[in-house]
Amino acid sequence: MAKKLYVGNLSYQTGEDTLRSFFSEFGTVESVKLITDRDSGYSKGFGFIEMSNDDEAQAAIAGANGKDFDGRKIKVNEAIDKPRR
């Protein structure tokens, strides 16, 4: 089962392909979604990565959290579902 990860403190110039490439060293990346401002279309500096299984997700958290990526120390942890209003 795929596991979704939160990736924060990203450079505003980071693209989905670059992020996919970086996380692919930890396993199979199912999907990448950068969050953008709906008016300007610019990145908000965070996004979500979906890894193919729990082991790969844990490897990505351990290997990428606090690492320098595009000039910034990124934060990587398990994504928490947004509560319904």
Secondary structure, 3 states (H helix, E strand, C coil): CCEEEEEECCCCCCCHHHHHHHHHHHCCEEEEEEEECCCCCCEEEEEEEEECCHHHHHHHHHHHCCCEECCEECEEEECCCCCCC
